[in-house]
Amino acid sequence: MSVALLILWAAVGWCGTPWPGWWRKPWPPPPPDPWWLIDRIVGIVGGLIGGWFFTQNWPLPQGDTAALAAAASAVGALAGSIILHDLYGFVRGGRSSQASGS
């Protein structure tokens, strides 16, 4: 595991936490949320956990396919980010940002 992978997973985790209603169009600007920084930090931690979990179950090959394997591990980072962010939303008392209709 390298620093570059950790940075990739953290970036995926940062980007993997969209605002509520992100799938509807037109996209309104997200309302100001006082917890936005904590939401992003939870997303980053989830991305790191998801990427690490992915590489533990499916080790990354070295050589010619290393870039493809790193990109595949980003899927695990995205899944970890979304799952941890949803759990955080439930613990915080609100609905998750992924399932919210508003």
Secondary structure as GFF3:
##gff-version 3
##sequence-region A 1 102
A	DSSP	alpha_helix	3	15	.	.	.	ID=ss1
A	DSSP	alpha_helix	36	57	.	.	.	ID=ss2
A	DSSP	alpha_helix	66	92	.	.	.	ID=ss3
###
